[in-house]
Amino acid sequence: MIRQEPKLHFLYPNVDLNAFCQPEPVCQEVDFVAFEDIHAKCILRIDKNADLEIRLRRDGPTADHWLARGLMKIVLWNAQFEIDGAYPATFCNEKPFQLIDLMSRKALRKEIGDDIFNVEISIEFDKWEGLKVMKLFQFDHRYLDSNLNLSVQGVDFYVRSKTLFKEIPGFRQYLEMNFEPGTKKYELTELQGEKSVNAFNTMLQLAFRCTFITNIHEVGELLTLAYRFNYPALKQKCEWYLLNEPETDWMQKLVFADMYNLTLLKQHVFYNTVGLAQVYKNLDQNRFLETSTLRTILSKCYELKKQKQYEDAPSTGWKPLRLAEITENRWGRMKRVPCETTQEPDVTASFERFETTFMPKHFGVELITPEFSFAEQTSSLFSYKVQLGPDHRLLYKIEWNNIQTGNFVWSVLGTVHIRMNYLRTEKWAHSERVQFDHDNQSIFFDGLPIHKVFPGGVEHLLDGLGCNPTLPKVEIIVVVDKIKGLELMPAMESLEAVEEMDDEWILQPSRTHPIVCCGKFLYVDKEVLRSKSRVFTKIFQQTYEPITIPVSFDKFESFALFLDILHGEDVNFDYQNVFGIIELARAYEVEEVLLRGVDWVVEGPTVDKLEKLELADKNSVPELQKYITDSIVDVDELFAMFKYPNRFERRMLQILQDRMINLPIPCDEMEDPV
């Protein structure tokens, strides 16, 4: 175990005096190696005068009292001169900073005789209270009682199992579930993040009662470890770090709070929100947040608007970071719920099928990439890939194709069925209910280990067929039930012009052909329906009579009215039937009827904009949603909708916040909403 000396050191090499024509400070931060949970920041300013600000930050409860006292030495030098000075330095929870005036710019230039010089600051502490001197355990050294060998990305850690399992019981359960008894070296292959080695070392330091200290690039991996091994103490340490960390912005802290259930951090963020401009920043990332957090954001925006708080939070002086740099992002996998039993889809659902066989190849680590695939295909809705995963399992990738630029609020709900036949008689199947959206445009499914599909083994799959030459056959069927927020382009197949019918046939239909729907007979004119919809053209290509059209029972009345409209009969719209007719018009590609239904809802005087927007979201009518959101151009009108956020579902909250981003930030001249 190494005990650190309580000292702090900063160095600014080659400071250019001419670079300080504007009063812009130069910052330097270090993870303080003297005391536990302490970070230090130094700011060098040279305007008319040169001064230093040194600030300590402790990650812990704000009510805790602490003190650190020592002697600060400052040295300025270059090839021509050297000046030094010593100052007493005292830091505490009430005053965690120290300001030192050096000299005026004129005197500084006169003393150094040049524009380039160096600045070195060091502090040796001789008294401290409420702080722990930093201690680090050397896990790369095998001690007499180190009976457990762990490996992360080739780096070995030697630990005492009794101590580790006592502090982290979940770690013992993890080893028992994933490794055979008697394993001598446990290789944790799942920890493949860029900061996984450092994060794992930090977790072990905390488990062995040594010092915990982290940084913003590592905290995402640490929180992942805390949840993977069920280690509440590590989670609490990370939460205190994020509470006091100045580098992340408002939205990034909220994302961390929701990703890892950090309730204290979430309360802290909302309590310290100062104005609407602070909320507007990176609000497009709201899709990472939980629904309850989205409601709280709307409520907070309404409150800030009412109190006329429009300002932004003061700048921290730190370079902004992207979430991708500080969170775990491997293979773009999403958390998915177990498959639910679904009813037989009706005619309004979309089907797509991908079927292929694939040959084995010799592969190694260099082929375990998102670009490598055994087989792939792009269809009208999805792209499909059969790949090799990092753990040498088959990996099935399904990616949504129909992306519309600028639309962040959309979702595609459906069921994926994967079946594979291999080694002649062996079968494997998987079904799962999934949702595609802007943040999860592709989904990966883990399949069988590759050595089970090809008995030749991982290392020697030059042919891999062994005694079973039958190639594996994969079939993927995707059943799409609901599509929200996207306008699908009409399919390009079967676009041949349908024979034009005489106007007399269309104006005077003869409904003599029976069809069966929900066990009931409906009589239609085939030629009229063919002229209106190419979907009906495909249906009536069948030779048997009567033709059965699958429609769910709750849509039967809407389907009958839809047929009446296609035959030219007068149908009165109401809010009980209009959305069913719109859905059928979309399924049968009758744009005229679809727009007619949307226009009726838009012009309806009995329902206000907010209710129409909720109806558009509930019934998945993107045309109506776009029209209503585009018509909201007044900021006060939009913020008046935020008054009761608990009435909204998740997608409705995202629609309103997406509209808020596209409107200007309110100012003092605007009136309060009624």
N, C-alpha and C positions, 0 to 999 in steps of 0.2 A: 504494500500500500504506500502511495506517495502522498505526503502532506505538503501542500503548496505554501510558499512564503506569501504573507499578506502584502503584496506590492502590485502597483499598477504602472503601466508604461504606454506612452503614445509617442509616435515619431512622425513628423511632417518633413519629408525630404524635399529639397529643391523648391522651396516656396518662392514664387515669383512675385515681387512687390508690385509690378505693373499689372498683375492679374487682379488686383484688388482695387481697381479704379471705381468699381461700384461696391457698395456695402453688402457683398454677398459672402456669407460664411463658408468655410470649408469644414466638413464634418468628418469625424472618424469614430467608429464604434468598435468595441471589443467585447467579447464574452469574458467577463471579468474572471481571472483565474485566482483571485485571492479569497473571496468569500462565496459561499453557496447561494444560488438564486440571485446573484447580483450581476447586472450588466452596466457597462460604463460607456459614456458618450462624451467626446471632446469636440468643441467648436472653436475654431480659430477665426477671429474677425479682424480685419484691418480696414478701417475707414479713415477718419481723421486720426483716430488712435488705434493702437493694436491691443486686443484683449483676448482672453481665453475664458471659456465657460466649460467646466467639467461637471457632468451630471451622472449620478448613480441611480439606477432603477432596481428596486427589489421586487421580485415576483412572489407575492404573498398577500395575506390579508392586510387591508389598509390600516386597520387598527393596531397592528403590531408596532412596537417601539424598537428602534434600532439606532445605533450610533457607530461611526467609524472615524477615528482621529489619527492624523499622521503629519508627515512633513513632505511638502511638495517642492521638487527641484525643477527649475526650468532653465534650459540651456539654448541659446541662440548662437549659431556659429556658421562660418564659411572659411574659405582659405585665408582671408585677411584678418578675421577677428573672432573673438569668442566672448560672450557675456553670459553669466549665470546668476541665478538668484534663488533664494529659498523662502518659502511661505508656509505658515501653518495652515492645515486644511482640516475642516470638520464637516462631516456629512451626517445627516440624521433623517428620520422619516418626515419631520416637519420642514426641513430645508435640505433636500437631497442634491444641492448644486453648490458650486463654488465659482465665483467670478474674480478674475485677476486682471488688473490693468497693467499692461506692459510699458509702453511708451508711445509717444505721438509718431505719426508717419514721418514727419520731418526729422525728428531725432533718430528714428530707426534708420532712415536712409543715410544720415550723417555718420552713424556709428558703424554700419556694416560696409559702407563704401562700395556697395554693389546692389543689384536688384535681386540676386539669388542668394538664399540662405536656408538653413535647416533649423527646425524647432524640435526639441526633445523634452518631453514632460514625464516625470516619474514621481510616484507617491509611495512612500513606505509607511505602513500603518503600524502604530505601536499600541493602540488601544481600540477595543471594539466591544459593543454590547448588543445582544439580541441577534448576533450573526454567528454562523459556523464557518470556521476555516475550511477551505476546500480540501477534500480528500479524494483520491482516485485509486481504484483497485486495478492491479495489472492482471487482466484475465488472459493475456497471452503467455503467462508463465504457469507451468504445472507445479502446484504445491503438493505437499504430502497428502492432504485431504481433498484434492481436486479429483473427484471420481467420475465426473461427467464431462464429455468432450462434445461441444456443439460447434457447428461450422455454418457460417453465413457467407455465401459468395467466395468460398475458399479461405476465409479468415477463421482461424480456430479460437475458441473460447473455452478455457478450462475452469470449471466451477465446482463448488461443493453442492451436491444435489440436495442434501438435507436442508440447507439454508435456502436454496432457490425454491424448492417445492413448498416450504413453509410460508414464504412471502408471496409466491404466485402459485396457488394450487391448480389453477387452470393450465399452467404450463406442463404439469405432470400428466394431466388428462390428455393434453394435445400430443405428447410423446407416446402415450399408451395407445392412442387411436391411430397414429400414423406410422408407427415403427414396430418391428418385430421385437419380442423380448430377447434380451442379450445383445442388442446392437451396441457396438463399441463406439461408433462415431455417428452422431445425429446430424445429418446434413439438412438444414432447413431450406429446401429448394424453393419454397413459396415466397421467401423474402428476397425479391429481385429488384426492389426499388433502388434508385440512385443513392439514397441516404440510408438504406437499410442497415448497413454495417454500423454506422455511427449511431443510429437510433437503437439498435439492439444493444450496443455497448452502454448507452445511456440508461436503458431499462435495467440492465444488470447492475450498474452502479447504484441505482436507487434501491434495488432489491437487496443489495449487500450493505445498506445503510451508509453509502458513501454520498458524494455530492451529485445533485441533479442540476444540470445546466444545459440548455438547448438553445436553438436559434430558429428563426422562422422557416428556414428551408427544411428543417428536420422535424418540426412539430407535427406535420401531417402523418409522417411515418410512425412517430411515437404514439399518436392517438390510435392509429391502426393496430399497433401492437397491444395497446391497452384493451381494445375490444376483442382482438383475436385471442388473447390469453386471460381475459376477464381480470384486469389488474386496476382496481379503482384508484389506488394511490397514484399511479402514473397518469391516469386521466385527470385527477385533481391538480397535479403539478402542471400539466399542460394548460389547463384552464386558467390557472393563476398567471401563467406566462402570457397567454393571449389577452387577459384582462389589462395587463400593463404594457403590452407590446405596442409601440407607436407606429410601426412600419406598415401594418396592414390597415386598409381603409374600412369604412363602415360596412360595405357589402361583404367583403372578404371575411370579416369576423362573424357576420350573420351566417354565412355559408358554413364556416367551421362549427358554429353552435348547432346548426341543424344536422350536419353530417354526423356529428359525434354526440348529440344530445347534451350539450353544455348549457344548461338552463341559466346558470349564474352569468355566463358570458352574454347570453341573449338579453337578459334583463339589464346588464351593464350597458350594452350597445344602445338600446332604446332610451334608457334613462339619460344618456349623454348625447343624444341627438340634438343638434342646435338649430337646424333650419332645413328648409325644403331643398336647397341646393345640395346639401350633403346627401339627401335621399336620392336625388336625381342621378348622382354619379353611379355608373355601372348598374343601373336598375334593370337592364336587360338580362342580368344574371339571376333575376328573381326565379327563374325556372329551376334553379338548384335548391330552392327553399321549400319548407313544408307549407301546407295549406294554412295552418294556424299562424305561421309567421307572415304569410302574405296578407292575412286579415289584419294582423297587428300593424303592418306597414300602412295599409289604407287608413286605419284608425289614427295612426300617428300623423300621416299627411293631413288629414282633416283637422286635427288638433293644431298642427303648426300653421296651417293656413288661417285658421280662426284667430290665432294669437299673432298673426302677421310676422312670423319668424321665417324669413326667406333666405338667410345668409348661409354660407358654407362653413364647415369646420376649419379652424386655422391650419395652415400647412405645417406638417411635422418636419419638413426638410429632408425627408427620406425618399429615395427613389421608389416609385410605385412598383409593386410586384404583381404578376399574373397568377391566378389560381393554379394554372397548370404547373407552375414552378414549385409550388409549395404543397401540393396534394398528390396522392397516389393516383397514377393514371396508366394502368397496364392493360393493354389489349382492348380497351374501350368496353369492358364487360359491364353489364348493368345488374343490379339486384332484382331478381324476378321472384314473383310469388309462385307457389306450386300450382300445377294445372288444375283447373276447375272443370267439373262436368258441364258441358255445354249442350244446348238443345240443337236439334237439326237446323242448320241455317236455311233461311228462306231465299227467295229469288233475288232479294235486294243485297245479298252478300256477294263478295267477289272471291273467285277461286283462282289459284295459280299453282301449277305443278312443275316440278323439276325432277327429272329422272336421268341417271347416268351410271355407267360403270367406270372404273378407273384402274389403271395399271400401277403396280408398285414401282418405286424408284429408290435408288440409293440416296439416303438423305442423312444429314448430320445437323449440327447446331446451326450452320450457316443457312440452312433452309427453313429454320423455324422463324419465319418472318411473316408479317401480314401480306407480303406480295406473293409468296410461294403458295401454290395450290395444286392438288391432284386434278381437280376438275372445276370448271366454273361456267356460268351462263348468266346472261342478262335478259330478263323478260320485261313485260310491260310495267309491272308493279315493283318487282324485286330483282336484285342481283344475288346469285348463289355462288358459294365457294365451298369446296371440301379441302381442308388444309390439315397441316400437322401442327399440333399445339406444343407449348413449351414443355409439357410433361409427357411428350410422346403419345398423346392421345389424338384421335381424329377430332377435328374441330370444324363444325359446320357454321358458316357465316351467312347470315341473311341480311341484306341491306336494302332499305327503302330507296326507290329511284326518283320518285316524283317530288323533287325538292323545289320549292318556290322561294327565290331570294327575298330576304327581308321579312319573311313571316316566321316569327319565333313561336307562335301560339298555334300549334297543330298537333294532332295525334291520330294514330292509326291503331285500332284495336282488333285483334284477331287471334286465331289459334294456329299453331305450327304443329304438323305431324311429320315426324321423321321415321322412316323405316329402312332397314338395311338387311339384305340377305348376303351371307358370306359362307365360305367353306361348304358350299352345296346345301347343307341342311340347317345351318345356324342362322338365327334371326335375332335382330335387335330393334327395338322401337322406343320412341319417346314422343310424348305429346305435352304441349305447354301453352298456356294462355299468356300472351305477350302484348306489350304496347310499344309502338315506335313513336318517337316525337323528336323535336329539334335537337335534344341533348343525347338521344339514343337512336340514331338513324341506322345503326347496325347492331345486331345481336349475335353473340356467339353461343353455340351449344356444344358441350363436351360430349364426345362419343366414346367408343371403346378404345382401350389401349391398342396401339398399332400392331404389337406382336400377336394379339389375338386374331386380328383380321388377316395378317400375313405371317404364317408360322415360321418364316425364314429368320425372324429376329430383327431387332432394330439395327444392328451393326452390319448385317450382310444381306440387305434386301435388294441385291442386284436382280434377282428374279422373284424370290420370296414366295413362290407359289407352292413349293413342296409337292406333296402328293395330291393336292386339291387344286387343279388348274382353273376352277371356276372363279372368275373375277367377281369381286364384291359389287353389288348393285344397290344404289342409294336412291330413295324416292323421298322427296320433300313436297308436302302439300301445305299451302298457306290459305286459310279461310279468313278473309277480312270481313269483320262484322260492321265496324263503324269507322268512318273517316271524318275527322273534325278539322275545320280550318283550311282545307285544301280543295281546290277546284281541279278535278282530274281532267286531263285532256282526253278527248274521245279517242278510242282505239282506232288504229289505222287499218286494221284488217276489215274485210268485208265492206269496203266503202264503195263497192260498185253501185252504180245508179240503179235504183229500183224502178221498174217500169212505171211510167206515169199513168195514173188512172184518169178516166174522164171525170170532169167536174160533176156530171150527173150522178155517177156512182158514189162520189164522196158526199154530195149534198143529200142524197136519198139512200142511205145505207139500208141494207137488208140483213138483219141480224138473225141468220138462220143456222149458223154453225155453232154447235155446243162445245164448250170447254168445261173441264171439271176443276173446281177450286174449293178447297176446304170441304170436300165431299158434296158440294152443291153444283148444279148446272147453271152456267151463264151462257147466254147466246150472243154471239158477236158476228161482225162482218169481217172475215179474214182479209179481204182486199183493202178495206179501210185501215185496219190495224197495220198491214204491211206498208201502206203509204205513209203512215205516221211515224213508225218506229222500226228500225232495222233489227232490234231485238226480237220483236214479234216475227219479223221475216225469218230469222233463224229458228224460232220456235215452231213455226208452221211448215218448216221443211220436213218435219216428222210425218211419217206416212200413216200411222195408226190413228184411229178415232175412238172416242173423243180424246183430245190432248189434255193432259193434266198439268196445271201450272202450280208449282209449290209456293204458297203464300201462307204466312202464319195467320191463325184465326183472328187475332186482334187487328189485322190489317184487311180483313175481308171487305168490310163496308167501304173503306177508302178505295180498295181496288175496284169495287163495283162502280163507285162514282167516277173513278179515273177512266174506266171504259166508257161511261156515259159521255164524259167530256170529249174523248177521242171520236165518238160517233156523232158529235155535234149537238148534243143535248145541253140544255141549260141546267147548270148546277150551281146552287148557292153555297158559297164558301162560308165556313165559320171556324172558330178556333179549335173545334173538336175534329174537323176533317182536313183542314188545309195542309197541315204538316205531313199527314199520311200521304196525301196526294202529291205533295212536293217530293217526298222520298221516292215514291213510285215513278214519278216523272224523271227523276235522276237515274233510277235503275234502268228504265226503259228508253233513256236518252231522248226524251221529248222536251226539248228546251222551251218550246212555246208554252206548254202547260206549267213548267217549273217557274218561268218568269211571271206568268199570270198569277200564280199563287203567292210569289214573293211580293209583287206589286199590291196585292190585296192586303197583305199584312202591313206593308209600309204605309199605305193610305188609311189603315184602320184608325178611327179617331178615339176609340174607347180605351186604348192601351198606350201608356207613355213610352218614351224611348228606352228607359231602363228595363221595363218589362218585356219589350220587344227584343232587346238584346239578350235577355235571359232565355226567351223562347228560341231565339236563333241558336244559342249555345246548347240548350237542352235537346233540340231536334236536329242539330248538325246541319244548319243551313248557312254556309259561309257567305253566300250572296247577300242575305239579309244582314248578317253580322257586319260585313264590310260597309254596306250602305248606312247602317245606323252609326257605326263608329266614325265614319267619314263626316257624318252630319254633326258630330259633337265638336264644335270649333271654339266654344266658349269655356274658358278655364273654370269659371264659377259654376257653370252647369255640370262639368265633370266632377268637381270636388264635392258638389252637393250629393252626388251618387255615393260618395265614400262614407256617408253618415252612419249607415248600418251595414258594416262589412260582413257580419255573421250570416247574412241571408245568402251570400254568394258561395258557389262551389269554386273549386280550384281554377278551372279554366276561365271562368268569368272574372276572377281576380286578376289573372294574367292579362286578359283582354283590356281591362280598365287601366292597369299599370302600363301596358304597352301603349295605350292611347295617351297616357299622361306623359310618356317620354317624348311623344311627337308634338306636344303643345309646349308653349313657352313657360318658363318658371314664373309663377305669380310675382307681382311686385306690389309696392305700397299703394299704388294708385288704384289697384283693383278692389272692388267691394267684397265684403264677406259674403259667403253663401247664405241663403235664407235657411 
